[in-house]
Structure formats: C-alpha cells, structure tokens
Amino acid sequence: MPHHDTPTVPERELALGLDAAAHAARVEAGLRRQIDAGGGFLSFERFMDYALYAPGLGYYSGGAQKLGKDGDFTTAPEVSRLFGACVAVQCAEVMASIAQPVVLEIGAGTGRLAVDVLTRLESLGALPARYVILESSADLRDRQRRLLEFCVPHLRPRVDWVDGPPADDFEGVIIANEVLDALPVARFRWRAGAGAGVVEELGVVLDSEGFAWGARPAGAAMSSAVADIRSSAALCWDEGYESEYCPRLGAWTHAVTAKLKRGCVLWFDYGLPRAQYYFAERHQGTLLCHYRHRAHDDPFLYPGLQDITAWVDFTSLAEASQSAGFELAGFTTQAHFLAATGIDHEMRRLAADDGARFARLAGEARQLMLPGEMGERFKVMAWLRDIDAELRGLSFVDLRHSL
Ligand SMILES: C[S@@+](CC[C@H](N)C(=O)[O-])C[C@H]1O[C@@H](n2cnc3c(N)ncnc32)[C@H](O)[C@@H]1O
C-alpha cells in the first residue's frame, strides 16, 4: 500500500505554484472536515468523489487544465483524430437504420472527440439529428463549447449539453471514452487468516503527516461484493491482498443508458475481465493517479490537482449492461477495433497524399494500437438494444469468452 509523503507547505508552493498550492490546501481542508465528520475515517470512495468532483474544488469541477499536453494526461482522441474518425465509422453503421439518430457522448473532455466524430460523420453524409454531450464538469463544458465553435461552427447548432442523464427517449449511439475509470471506487484488503478469511475496508485517516491509509472491518455491502468477486472469478488471494471495485458502476451505467430505446452503447476504457483484474499477482489493485504527465499510485498527493483513476472491471460492466436489457455486441481491444473500422483507410484519407502528414499519422496510429502503448490495455465493449447489427469494429476479435 503506498504511504503518502505529503510535501510540507513551502515545498508544495515551490513545486506547484502559489495558486495551485492554495487550491490543494482548500481541497485538503474539505477532506479533513469529511474525515472528522466520519469519526476519523473516510471511505476511499467518498475521498475519491470529493477529490475529483466536489463543486468548485474537485479535479474535474475546478479549473485545472486536465487533458492535453499542458495538462496531466492524454487520451486517445487527444493523441489523434484517427480515433474519432474510426468511432464515427462505427456510429454511421449503427445509425444507418435509424431515422432521427442522436449521438450521446458521455464525459467529452476537451471536446476533441466530438469535433472529430462530427467531422467524419459529415464527410460520410451521416450526421446525427443531434449530438448531445453529458458532461459533469462546467469548466470542461465551456472548453468543449469553445472547441466546437472554433473547429466546426456550422455544426455547433446540432450540439447540446446536459449535466445529468437524458430525460427523453432517443435512438442512436452512446459513446464514452475513459469515463468509467473516473468513477469513484471502494478499496478493500483481504485478510486470509484462519477459516474463510475476512474483508477490511481501506479508507483515509489523518496521521501526524497528513492523509494516510486506514482500515476497518468491511460492512455487509462490501463483504458481499468482495465475496461475489472471489466466487465468480475463482480467485485465491494471499494475506493482505488489496484491490478496489466500483460500487456505483451498475446504477450509473443504468441511469445514463436508460433512455436509449434503440441503438448501441460503445464503452472505451482501460481495464480487464474480472478474473484478470483480480489476479493474485496484482495485489495492490489498479489505482493510478496522473499529475502533469507523471503516473503514480498515491491518491493523497495534490488533492484536487491530480486525476485519480482505477481500471474497469469489464465483467462487472457486462453484468450491469445485461441486467439493463442490453445485448452484448462484442468485446475487443482498442487496436482490433481501430483496425476493423479501417484506421489504415482513415490515415490515407486524412494524409491526402502528403507524405509528411502520413508519417505523422502513422506515428499516432502506432501509439493508439501498439500493445505496449494503448492498443491492448484499452478495450472496447459494445451493447445493442432493439437493433439487429453486426458491428464492424467488433468483427476482428471477440474477447467475450474472457468475461
Ligand atoms: C478522463 S476524461 C476523458 C475525456 C474524453 N472522453 C477523452 O477521451 O478525451 C473524463 C471525462 O469524463 C467526465 N466525467 C467524469 N465523471 C462524469 C460523470 N459522472 N458524468 C459525466 N461526465 C463525467 C469528466 O469531466 C471528463 O470530461
């Protein structure tokens, strides 16, 4: 378990700059109040929720730059327009049989994916009637608006924003890239002991140096969730095994997909099927934080200034989607999805006989597709409702047997 080494205030001001240090101090003060209110222990799920989403303070709610080369991390749409072009090809295939299709993008970051998807759909003659963005961050909504107005001003009237699940029924496609990994997770530790073993909940406490990990006996909900994980994946963990799970994944995915009456949901994220996620060797879980393009595993550093993520348990997503009435269309890697939707064709099209541009795009495609880069870690899971379609993007390799 990583122990934090909270920098002293002067060290932090030097490292972060005065404004950022003051912001981190406000977030930290809020978290300390939450810990006090909880009698000295704050569940990790609530810590993560506050650090990422507390109004005006959390990483996604405050003014941090977040994505892109001046931010903390990069994503597939930020790496290359090829990603959005391939997603558009898949959307167009599904929308072909829908009269007034809507694209709902969840968690649109800088708006780059929206620009690239709309641009490619326009060139395919397959624009949706509306492109709706569900975005929880007011700051990012502004950024998305500005990018769309700058890059595709003529398509801007088709785009609307919502800050909660859509209220009305629609038909079309839902897309979400790297959103599930930002949902707060609960952390646990397995105590093998004698007999059946017990579960401890890991949370946040205060010690003389600041935030620290603490443990307490898990409540009924966590004990039962961990028992389900162990039994469904036939796992054998050593004493002290730690990991996490996302208690709100089912309710949240139900809520955001409920109004899709006909069409497809495409989830893109890094993660694994359950049996691999909870492999005995992965004994400290998958928590990953990003601060200025440095990845590390300490969620207590720079509260409110760094991203905190965990891998997605795709088996859990499959269970939730199935119980919401969707039919699995396929599960594959990002590399196979991009190959199957014609990334080579998109490269030639975007390069338009410009050799230097083609070389640049080829470099970007490698970053999106190589196994050591984003190609294998990132997966695509597609779900259908009331529509009969063989999805091109899922046609090369189907990993559903691993779920
Ligand atoms: C890691 S970023 C990914 C951004 C973008 N999809 C991309 O690939 O570049 C996560 C995005 O999801 C948004 N987000 C996080 N939780 C959300 C929620 N519960 N509802 C809607 N958007 C959310 C964040 O504000 C941000 O835009």
The ligand as a Gaussian input file, in Angstrom:
#p B3LYP/6-31G(d) Opt

LIG

0 1
 C      -10.558000      11.137000     -18.428000
 S      -11.637000      12.349000     -19.069000
 C      -11.938000      11.721000     -20.708000
 C      -12.331000      12.803000     -21.651000
 C      -12.641000      12.391000     -23.103000
 N      -13.653000      11.377000     -23.175000
 C      -11.405000      11.934000     -23.819000
 O      -11.307000      10.774000     -24.129000
 O      -10.518000      12.764000     -24.062000
 C      -13.148000      12.003000     -18.196000
 C      -14.299000      12.877000     -18.636000
 O      -15.498000      12.394000     -18.033000
 C      -16.154000      13.467000     -17.364000
 N      -16.921000      12.858000     -16.273000
 C      -16.427000      12.246000     -15.184000
 N      -17.435000      11.746000     -14.443000
 C      -18.577000      12.049000     -15.104000
 C      -19.953000      11.798000     -14.852000
 N      -20.351000      11.158000     -13.750000
 N      -20.857000      12.239000     -15.742000
 C      -20.463000      12.901000     -16.864000
 N      -19.169000      13.163000     -17.153000
 C      -18.252000      12.750000     -16.280000
 C      -15.027000      14.383000     -16.970000
 O      -15.420000      15.668000     -16.632000
 C      -14.197000      14.336000     -18.255000
 O      -14.754000      15.113000     -19.261000

